[in-house]
Amino acid sequence: MLHIWSCILVLPYLTATVEVNMPEGNTLKDSLTTSKNEYKYLDLVMQWAPGACRNINYCIPEHKLPRQWTIHGLWPSVNYTSYPMNCANQCTLDLSALPSSTVKELEKLWPDFYQGADGNEKFWKHEWCKHGTCCRDLLPGPDQYFQKSFNLSRTLQLDKVLSSGGITPNETQSYNFTVLDKALSDKLGVSTARYWCRDVSGKQLLYRVGVCLSKQYALIDCPGGEFKEACDTTRPFYLLHSAAFRYLVDKTLIVLVILQVFWVW
């Protein structure tokens, strides 16, 4: 009987929650059963809007899509298909509690390009609550999580890394993954990274690249393996132009044709 009463008395303490010190307006509670170190590395995932949105009717208009690689998320991971997520019983993201400079950087470097009035805020909350709350041993609050992601993406400079390897946006030119691997190896010193692709009209479109980092934020080789929407590295891929670029080219061609007609006339 004593053992039963002991369990009853102890049970409330086993299910209690602990408040974590966070910036005001971004509070959350941790379950005592949540492990904060159940990941081995960080996956910085960058996205290319033209590839992600081609023939997708719920994206914003093509001419408004970003013309550079943007951040999708910073994911604490065990491997490609195993990672902690939603490491808080309750999680909110109050943009008014973040520095205005952070929000401006989010709009520039971490935009959501799917339709919806609350698209950006919903996207940022999703990434912080699903992934950011699982690496609070390194980045205890949303501002730290977002700022570290900004700094890592600036250091990465994926646009320059790819262009240095001869990989530039093109509607008709395809590339082999050996060229992509070499570009990342030459500039970043890694042998493996993570690639996402979509098949559209018979073309394999590259739309995400993930690079892996240690918990000390040093670039490391990704573990490799299969995952949903992984690219088929035996096939070539395309890095599509943004619609804004195509619009500019089309307008330029129209102007040239008009000038030629007037010149002949």
Disulfide bonds with the S-S distance in Angstrom:
Cys53-Cys59 2.04
Cys87-Cys134 2.06
Cys91-Cys129 2.10
Cys197-Cys231 1.99
Cys212-Cys222 2.04
